[in-house]
């Protein structure tokens, strides 16, 4: 027994940061697949998928998936996916490797998949042996090699054959008319290499990546990802207890893309020079991107992080950097708002950063902005000063909220009642400035119209019509209570103008909102968002059930264009919305989600939390 335990400990597969080389560009990891499987099974959406009410919809989708996609791929690859479905027990890692990539046209990154099967390593060995035999018996191209005494097998595909298999699987039967597309005789090859080291399955594109992983697994001295400072700082702070996480080292990626662009352009400068654009946008300051997922008992949490150090922050990152101020729903935001966001962005600083960024991208843009700020509004008032009257009156508070659509009609679903507010120390002057520059916008001749409502001026102008629009729509705006409010829904705008005189129940009083907000950092980080999934999905769900064809066409607008494939027909074959149950029978799986952003010295963070709906809590 002691010897068995000792062997088990010795055979333990190291975590990915200990296995992968230091020059790994990016990874997606599920540290413990068996644990993650159990955790995700408790998530509300997973429970919804298993609900008996979803049986008809679920079974038709799975049948279509198996017959049209999985079965053809299994025939082409000579593999049964279900033979491998239960093998994932420990870590599951997909990595993007450097592979000598420096941005040259004849280079590309490599990729690597690692899967720890733990006690199912024997089954893995059997499955891989059967796969090799099937390929040999079928006369398909195959080659073998040994790396550090581990046998690796490479399956060689004709890229065109694989592409045609996927096309046949996904193509609309209505469009195919029974005609089979023929291979164009392409000789482009795809090589897929795999091998097994103890309980670890390795799949990838580059032999030297296997060599490094096997060396690390054996305790070799190859520098590991864990020693890379850009990764280790995030692993310690974000990833250690996560159900799954991803990390991408963007610094070398952006440098290589910049180098490749310089080669393509012959290093010639111009109005849209890629090197200038990368610099101006501030992309060189973006070091890494990461996210991680946790499933605590009270909900599901997702965290995103952009590592953009303050000293390197410019372009879009300087423009969008908001301040740590109160972002809670103000009292005038009604409790029946289904979406809400509040962003404490300094409008004047953001405008200055935008001007600087566009000027660095192109001298022509810089000239156009200068002309705009010097001439805008002067056609109506020669004394109008755009920079003073418009930019100088922008505040540091941007609010938007939305009500549910008025009906399940497609036009109402596409344009639910919504309102946006921009704070200003002189809202009346900002509104007048907006009216003055309205000539720059596409609108009907005559400029913005004016009307009075409760002693306040409302300005409005017609919006351009869009395909499928029933009635003419107008955008209206009006100053009130330190904001200029904008809405294409006149009733909602008027409700806001009355809010100081009426006492409606506020969104901030929603049960559980404050507690959920604490899960994402609180209401004082400078950005907060709320989405009532129960209400936003209700009408969408019922619309899909009642008129599946119309719903499919509306969510895939390209399907109606001349010459475009009938994607709505294909979608309906996979997702038969008519089989969905009435929303009331599955409403218990939906509640709301909250999100909050913050800006720190190291970068920008955005957190999302979906609390477990009350009926699912145990």
N, C-alpha and C positions, 0 to 999 in steps of 0.2 A: 504493500500500500504506500509506504514511504517513497519507494522508487517510482511508482506511478505518479504520485503527486509532484515529485521532483521533475519528472519528464514533462508533465503538463505545464509547470511553471517555465521550464526552459523553452517550450514550444510557443509561448505566448508571443503574439505578433506585436511589435512596437507600434505606438501611435503614428499617424502619418507624418507629423512634424519631425519624428525621429527617423523615418524611413526615406523621405523624399530629399533630394539634394537641395543645397542652399540657393541655387539659381532657379528654383521652381517659380514660374510666373503667377500661377493661380491654382486654387484648389476649391473643390466642393466636397464636404465631408459629412458623413453621418457616423459619429464615433462608435455607436453601438446600435446596429441595425435592429436586433431583436427588441431592444428597449424602445427604440424609436417607433417600431411597428405597433407596440402596445400603447405608446403615448399618443400617437396620431389616431389610433382607433377610438380614443376617447374624445377627440375634437368634434365639435358640433357638426361640421360638414361631413365627416366620415360617418357619423351616426345617421345623418340624413340620407346618405347614399345607401345605407343598409336597411333603412326603414321599409316595412312591408308596403307602405303606400307608394313607394318608388319602384316596386318590383317590375311592373310592366315596362316602364321607361328604361330601367337599368338593364333588364334582360335583353331588350331589343338592341340597345347600344352595344352590349358586350357580344351579342351574336354577330352584329355587323363588324365589330372590331376583329373578332376571331376569324370570320370567313373572308373578309376583304383585305385585311392587313397582316394579321399574325400568321395565318395559314400559308399565304404566298411567300412570306419572308422565311418561314420555317422550311418550305420546300427548296427555296433558293440557297439557304445557308446550310441545310442538312442538320438542323438542330431543333429540339423541342424546348421552347422557352420555359414550359412548366417544370422541366427537369432541373432548372437552375433557380426557379423562383424561391424555393425554401432554403437555398444554400447560404444566403446572406444572414450571418449570425453576429459577426463582430463589426469591424469598421468597413465602411464603404467609402472609397475615395476616388475622385476623378481629378486629375491634375493636368495643367498646361505646363509643359516643360520648355526651357530655353532652346535646346537643340542647336546651339550655335547661331540662332537667329539674330541678325543685326539689321534687318530691314531691307536686305537685298532681294531682288526679284526672284532669284533662284533658291530662296530659303523660306522656311516656314517653321513655326513652333511644332513641337511634338506633343503627344498626349499619352496619358497613362491612367489605367484603371486598376485599383487594388481592392480586393474583396476577401475578407477573412471569413472562412467557412467554419472555423473552430472544430467542433466534434464531427462535423459533416465532411471533413477533408477526404475520407474514403469514398464517399459518394461523388465528390468532385472529381477524384482521380478516375473513377469508372466512367463518368459522363464525358470527360475529355478524351479518354481512350476510344469510346464509341464514336465521338465526333470525328476523330482522325480516321477511323476505319470507314465511316460513311463517305468521307471525301476521297479516300483512296479507291474504294469500291466503285465510286461514281466516276472515276477517272479525272477528277478535278485537280487543279494545280495545288501543290502542297510542298513545303520544304521544312526540314527540321534542323535544329542547331542546339548546341549546348553552351550555356553561360553559367560559369561557376558550378558546374556539375548538375545544373537544372536543365531538363530538356524543354526546349521551346519549339512550338509548331507555328508555322506561318501559313495561313489560308490566303490564296491569291484569287481575287475577284476581277472580273471584267467590269469596269465602272459602268459601262453602258447597259450591261445586262441587269445590274442591280437597280439602275435608274428606271429601266423599263418595268421591272417588277413593281416598284413603288408607284409608278404612273398607272399601271393597270389596276393596282389595289385601290387607288384613291380617285380614279377617274369616274366621272358621272356616266352611268349606263345610258342615260338619255342621250348623251352626246357621242358615245362611242359607236353606236349603230352596229355593234358586233365586230367592228374592224380592229384588228390587232396591229399595233405599231411594231415596226421591224427595227432591229438593231442597225445602227449605221456603220457597224464594223469597227467601232472604236477599239483601239489597243491600249487605252489608258487602264492601268492596273491599280487596284487597291489591295494593300497587304495588311492583314490583321494577324498579329502575333500574340500567342498566349502561352503561359506555362504555369506550373504549380510548384511552390516552395513551401513544404510543410502544409499548413492549412491556408496559405495565402495564394489566391488566384491573381495572376498578373496578366493584364491585357494592355497592348499599346502599339505604338508605331515605331519606336526606336530601341535598338538593342542596347545602346549605351545607357539608356534610362534604366533598363532592367539590371544592368551591371551595377549601377550605383545603388539601387534599392536592395539588391541581394547582398552587396557589400555592407550596407548599413544594417541589414537584418542579421548578418553574421558578426556584427560588432566592429566593422571596419571604420577607418578614420576619415571617410569621405565627408566633407562639410555638409551638415544637415540643415533643413529648413528651420529647425528650432534655433539655430545659431544666427539666423537672419534677423537683425534688430527690427526691421519693418514688420515682420510677422510676429515675432515673439511678444512685442509690446501689446499687440491686439489679442493674441492667444491668452495671455495672462488676464487681460482686462475684460474680454468679451466672450471667448470661445470655450473656456475651460469646462463649464457645466451645461453647454448647449446640446440640444437634441440634434441639430444640424447647423452647419455654418459654411460660409464661403468667403474667400479672400482673393483679391487680385492686386498684384504689384504693378501699378500703372506707370510708374516712373520709367522703367525700361521699355514698356510697350509704347508709350507716347514718344519717347526718344527715337525708337526704331521707325515708327510711322512717320515721324517728322523727317528722318533721314531718307526714307523711301520716297516721300513726297518731293524732297529736294532733288533726288535722282531723276524722277519723272519730269520735273519741271526744268531740268537742266540748270538748277540753281538760279533761274531768272526771276527777278522781282517783278511784281505787277500788282494790280488793284486787289486781286484776291489770292495773293501768294500764300500757300499753305503754311509756310514757316511763320509768317507774320500772323496768320489767323490763330495758330496754336498758341503763340506767345500772347497775343492780345486777349484771347478768351481766358487766359490764365490756366490752361491745361497743364503746363509744366509744373505748376504748384500742386497739382493733385497727385499725391504720392501713392496711396492705396485706397481701395474700396472694399468694404466688408459688410456682411450681414450675418445674423444668427437668429435661430428660432428656439424658443422654449415653450413648453406646455405645462405650466403650473396647474394645480388643481382648480384654480378659479378662472382659467381662461387660456388664451394663446397670445404669446408675445413675439413680435418681430422687431429687431433693431438693425438700423442701417447706419453706417459711418463712412464719411468721406474724409480721409486724412489730408487736410489742406492747412498746413501750419500758417499761423497768422502772418508771419514775416513774408511768406511766399504767396499770399492771397492777393489776387488781382482779377481783372476781367469779370466774368460772371460770378465768381465766388466773392468778390468784393461787393459787387452790385447787389447780390442776394443775401448778404450777411445781415441778419436782423438783430435786434437788441433784446436783452433779457428783461422784458417788461410784462405786465399783466396781459394775458391773452384769453381770459375767461369770457364766456358769452355775456355781453352786456344785458341789462334788464329788459331792453326793448326787443331782444330776439325771442320770438314766441316759442312755447314749449312744443308746438307741432311742427317746428322746422325739422326737416328730415336730413339736411346737410348744413354744416356750419364750418367756417374757418375764420381765424383771426391771425393776422400777420403784422407784427410790430416792426415794419420796415420803414426806415427813414427815407421818404420819397425824394427829398432833395439830394441826399448823398447817393441814392441809387441812380438818379438821373445823371449826376456828375460822373459816376463810374461807367454808366452806359455811354456817355459822350466820349470819355477817354478810350474805352474799349473799341468803339466803332471807328474812332479816329486813327487808332493804331492798326486796325484791320485794313483800312483803305483811306488814302488822302482824299479821294472823291467823296467818301462818306462824311469825312470831317468837314469838307466844304458844304455838303448838302445840309448838315446839321446847323452850321453857322448861318446859312441862308434861311433855314426854317426859323431859327430863334430871332433873327433880325427882321423878318418880314411877316411872320404869322400874325393874323388879326389886323394888320394895318390897312387891309382893304375896306374894313368897316370903321376903324378908328385909327387915324394916323399916329395918335399918341400912345397906342397900345404897346406895352412892353411885355413880350411873351415870357422872358426870363423872370421878370419881377412879378407879373400878375398871375402867371400859371405856375412855373417851377417854384417860385418863392412862397407859394401858398400851399404846397404839398406838405401833408403832415406825416406822422409816423404810425398810422393805424389803418390797416386795410381789412375790412370785414365783408364777408359774403355769407348769405344763407339762402336756403331753398325750401320751398314747400313741395309736397307731393304733387304729381301731375293731376290736372283737373279731371282727367278721364283716361281710359285705356286706349284711346285713339292714338295712332302713330304720331300725329303732329303734336299732341299734348305730351306724349312720352318724350319726344325729342326736345321739347321746350317747356319744361316745368316752370312755374312761377319762381323767380329768383331775384335777388337784389344784391348790389355791391355798394359798399360805403367807403369813401376816402376821407380820412380825417383832415381837418384844416383849421388853423387858428383864425382864418377869415374865410369861412365857407361861402359866404355870399359873393365875395370877390373872386374866389376860385370858380364858382358857377358861371359868373359873368365872363371870366376868361375862357372857359370851355365853350360858351356860346360864341365868343369872338373867333375862336379857331375852328369852329365847326365847318367852315368852308373847306377845310382840308379833308373832310370826310366825304365818302360817297353818299349823297343824299339828294332829295328833291330840290329843285330850284327854290330860292326864297329863304333858305336858311332855316334855323331852328324856330319853331313856333313857341309862343308863350301863353300861359293861362294862369289864373289865380286859384289857389286852393288853401282855405283856412289862413288867408293872409300871406301865404308863401308862393313864390313864383315857381312854376313847373315849366321847364324847357323840354321840347321834344322834337325829334326829326324822324322821318320814315327810314326804316331799315331796308336794304336791298332784299328782293324776294329770292327765295330758294326753291328748287324743285320740290313739288309735293305740298308746298305751303298753301293753306286754304285762304287765310285772311292776311291783309296787310298788317305789318307789325311796326311799331315805333319804339325807339329808345327814348326814355324820359329821364330827366335828372332834376334834382332840386336840393337846395341847401337847407339843413335843419340840424339843430342840436350839435353843432361842431363837426358835421359831416356833410359831404355832397353825396347824395344817394342816387344810384343809377338802376333802372329796371326797365325791361321790355313789357312788364305786367303793370298796367296803370293801377289796378286795385291794390297790389302789394305795395307799391310806392306810396299810395295814399294812406294805407294802413300804417306805414312807418312814420309818415308826417303826423298822424294822430297819436302815435305811441306815447308822447309826453303827456297827453290828456287822458289816456285810458290805462287801466291797470290789468294787463294780461298776464297769465302765468308764464314765467320765463323758462327758457331752455335750461338755464343754470339750476333749476329746481328738479330736473329729471332724476328719478331714483337711480342711485348707483353711479351717477356721472362723476361726482367729486372723487369717489373711491377709485374709479377706473382711471381718472386723470392722474392720480398719484402713481399709478403703475408706469406711466410714460414720462414722469418727471415733474408733474404738477401743472398748474395753470399760469405759471409766471416765467416760462422759458422764452417767450417771445413768439411762439407759434403754437396754435392748438386747432385741432380739427375734430369733427364729430360726424358720424354717418349712422342714421337709423336704418340699418339693413332691413328690418322688418317691414318698414313702410316703403322704402325705395324699391324693394323687390316685389311687393305685393301686386301692384298693377302690372309690372313687367311680366310677372309669372302668369297672371290671369290672361294677359294679352296673348302670350305664347300659346296657352291652352286653347283659347277661343278661336284664334285665326292663325294657325301655325304657318301657313304659306306667306301671309302678309308679314308676320313677325320675322321669318327667315329672310325675306327680301329687305326689310328695314334694317336688320342688323348686319347685312352684307350689301351695302348700297351699290357696290361695283357690279353686282350680278345683273343689274338692270341696264347697264351701258351696252351700246351696240358692239357686237363682237366679243363681249366678255363671256366667260363660261357661266353656265347656270349654276352658280355656287349654292343658291338657295335650295335647288333640287338635291344636290349632294348633301347639304347640311341636314335636310329633312330625312334623308335616308339613314343618317347616323343618329340624329337627335329628333325623335318623334315627339314634338312638344304636346301633341294631342293626348299623349299617354300620361302626362303629368297630373298629379292629384290636385284638387282644389287647395289653394294656399292655406286655408284655415287648418287643414289636416297636417301640415308640416310647419306651421308658423312657430312652433315651439323651438325650432332649431335656430331662429334668428332673433337677434336683439339689437345691439349697436356696437360700433367700434370707435375708438378714440385714437388720436395720434398727436404727437407733440415734437417739435423740433427745437434744437438748441445750438448755439454757436459758441465754441470754446477756443482756447489757444491752439489746440491741436487739430481742430477741424469741425465739421458739421455733423450733427447726429439727428436722426429721425426715428422715433419709436412708435410702434402701433400695438394696441392691446384690444383684444376682443374678449370681453368677459363671458364666462359660461352662462348661457340663458338660464333663467330661474328654474324652468321645468326640467332641466337636465342636471341640475345640481343635486348632489347626493349628501 
